[in-house]
Amino acid sequence: MQAEYGGQDDAREWLRRARSNLVRATEDSRLEGVAIEDLCFDAQQAVEKSLKAVLVRRGVAFPRTHVIFDLLTLIQQSGMEVPGGVREAAVLTPYAVSARYPPLPLPISPQDYTRALELAERVYRWAESLVV
């Protein structure tokens, strides 16, 4: 497994990029013409990068992956307890790829987007408390 980091500063950079995706997922919803699936993609990316920031902070190598469950597993295997509310974010994995390209396998509802955003915010706050 290849590590994708060089130290604590990189953990902060992963978190900065997670924040950027979270801001886009939130603020871009106000722009006309923005697809809801793109907002959900940014929410998934915020979660993914937040978890990678935690892994970097803990010095845990991780593969290139979009699978949130796998990242959560690595965090738990490193000896850290992951709150249930954070583990719930594993449901966002499909937004990493299938929501980015037409046709969508299933339509994404406004409720799906709201849930994705709530989960992304929760995971980001948790990661921030561990990294900063």
Contacts in CASP RR format, 6 or more apart in sequence:
PFRMAT RR
TARGET T0000
AUTHOR 0000-0000-0000
METHOD contacts of the structure
MODEL  1
MQAEYGGQDDAREWLRRARSNLVRATEDSRLEGVAIEDLCFDAQQAVEKS
LKAVLVRRGVAFPRTHVIFDLLTLIQQSGMEVPGGVREAAVLTPYAVSAR
YPPLPLPISPQDYTRALELAERVYRWAESLVV
1 61 0 8 1.000
1 62 0 8 1.000
1 63 0 8 1.000
2 61 0 8 1.000
2 63 0 8 1.000
2 64 0 8 1.000
3 59 0 8 1.000
3 61 0 8 1.000
3 62 0 8 1.000
4 52 0 8 1.000
4 56 0 8 1.000
4 61 0 8 1.000
4 62 0 8 1.000
4 64 0 8 1.000
5 11 0 8 1.000
5 14 0 8 1.000
5 55 0 8 1.000
5 56 0 8 1.000
5 59 0 8 1.000
6 56 0 8 1.000
7 56 0 8 1.000
7 59 0 8 1.000
8 56 0 8 1.000
8 57 0 8 1.000
10 56 0 8 1.000
11 53 0 8 1.000
11 54 0 8 1.000
11 56 0 8 1.000
11 57 0 8 1.000
11 131 0 8 1.000
12 53 0 8 1.000
12 131 0 8 1.000
12 132 0 8 1.000
14 49 0 8 1.000
14 50 0 8 1.000
14 52 0 8 1.000
14 53 0 8 1.000
14 56 0 8 1.000
14 131 0 8 1.000
15 49 0 8 1.000
15 50 0 8 1.000
15 53 0 8 1.000
15 124 0 8 1.000
15 127 0 8 1.000
15 128 0 8 1.000
15 131 0 8 1.000
15 132 0 8 1.000
17 49 0 8 1.000
18 45 0 8 1.000
18 46 0 8 1.000
18 47 0 8 1.000
18 48 0 8 1.000
18 49 0 8 1.000
18 50 0 8 1.000
18 53 0 8 1.000
18 124 0 8 1.000
18 127 0 8 1.000
19 46 0 8 1.000
19 124 0 8 1.000
21 42 0 8 1.000
21 43 0 8 1.000
21 45 0 8 1.000
21 46 0 8 1.000
21 49 0 8 1.000
21 120 0 8 1.000
22 42 0 8 1.000
22 43 0 8 1.000
22 46 0 8 1.000
22 120 0 8 1.000
22 121 0 8 1.000
22 124 0 8 1.000
24 39 0 8 1.000
24 42 0 8 1.000
25 39 0 8 1.000
25 40 0 8 1.000
25 42 0 8 1.000
25 43 0 8 1.000
25 46 0 8 1.000
25 116 0 8 1.000
25 117 0 8 1.000
25 120 0 8 1.000
26 117 0 8 1.000
28 34 0 8 1.000
28 38 0 8 1.000
28 39 0 8 1.000
28 42 0 8 1.000
29 39 0 8 1.000
29 113 0 8 1.000
36 108 0 8 1.000
36 110 0 8 1.000
36 112 0 8 1.000
36 113 0 8 1.000
37 95 0 8 1.000
37 99 0 8 1.000
37 100 0 8 1.000
37 104 0 8 1.000
37 108 0 8 1.000
38 99 0 8 1.000
38 100 0 8 1.000
39 113 0 8 1.000
39 116 0 8 1.000
39 117 0 8 1.000
40 92 0 8 1.000
40 95 0 8 1.000
40 99 0 8 1.000
40 108 0 8 1.000
40 112 0 8 1.000
40 113 0 8 1.000
40 116 0 8 1.000
41 95 0 8 1.000
41 96 0 8 1.000
41 99 0 8 1.000
41 100 0 8 1.000
42 120 0 8 1.000
43 92 0 8 1.000
43 95 0 8 1.000
43 113 0 8 1.000
43 116 0 8 1.000
43 117 0 8 1.000
43 119 0 8 1.000
43 120 0 8 1.000
44 66 0 8 1.000
44 68 0 8 1.000
44 92 0 8 1.000
44 93 0 8 1.000
44 95 0 8 1.000
44 96 0 8 1.000
44 99 0 8 1.000
44 116 0 8 1.000
44 120 0 8 1.000
45 96 0 8 1.000
46 120 0 8 1.000
46 123 0 8 1.000
46 124 0 8 1.000
47 68 0 8 1.000
47 89 0 8 1.000
47 92 0 8 1.000
47 119 0 8 1.000
47 120 0 8 1.000
47 123 0 8 1.000
47 124 0 8 1.000
48 66 0 8 1.000
48 68 0 8 1.000
48 71 0 8 1.000
48 96 0 8 1.000
50 120 0 8 1.000
50 123 0 8 1.000
50 124 0 8 1.000
50 126 0 8 1.000
50 127 0 8 1.000
50 128 0 8 1.000
51 68 0 8 1.000
51 71 0 8 1.000
51 72 0 8 1.000
51 75 0 8 1.000
51 123 0 8 1.000
51 127 0 8 1.000
52 62 0 8 1.000
52 71 0 8 1.000
53 127 0 8 1.000
53 131 0 8 1.000
54 75 0 8 1.000
54 80 0 8 1.000
54 127 0 8 1.000
54 130 0 8 1.000
54 131 0 8 1.000
55 61 0 8 1.000
55 62 0 8 1.000
55 71 0 8 1.000
55 74 0 8 1.000
55 75 0 8 1.000
55 78 0 8 1.000
57 130 0 8 1.000
57 131 0 8 1.000
58 75 0 8 1.000
58 78 0 8 1.000
58 80 0 8 1.000
59 78 0 8 1.000
60 74 0 8 1.000
60 75 0 8 1.000
60 77 0 8 1.000
60 78 0 8 1.000
62 71 0 8 1.000
62 74 0 8 1.000
63 70 0 8 1.000
65 71 0 8 1.000
66 93 0 8 1.000
66 96 0 8 1.000
66 97 0 8 1.000
67 93 0 8 1.000
67 96 0 8 1.000
68 89 0 8 1.000
68 90 0 8 1.000
68 92 0 8 1.000
68 93 0 8 1.000
69 90 0 8 1.000
69 93 0 8 1.000
72 82 0 8 1.000
72 86 0 8 1.000
72 87 0 8 1.000
72 89 0 8 1.000
72 90 0 8 1.000
75 82 0 8 1.000
76 82 0 8 1.000
83 126 0 8 1.000
85 119 0 8 1.000
85 122 0 8 1.000
86 122 0 8 1.000
86 123 0 8 1.000
86 126 0 8 1.000
88 119 0 8 1.000
88 122 0 8 1.000
89 119 0 8 1.000
89 120 0 8 1.000
89 122 0 8 1.000
89 123 0 8 1.000
91 119 0 8 1.000
92 116 0 8 1.000
92 119 0 8 1.000
92 120 0 8 1.000
94 105 0 8 1.000
95 116 0 8 1.000
98 104 0 8 1.000
98 105 0 8 1.000
99 108 0 8 1.000
END
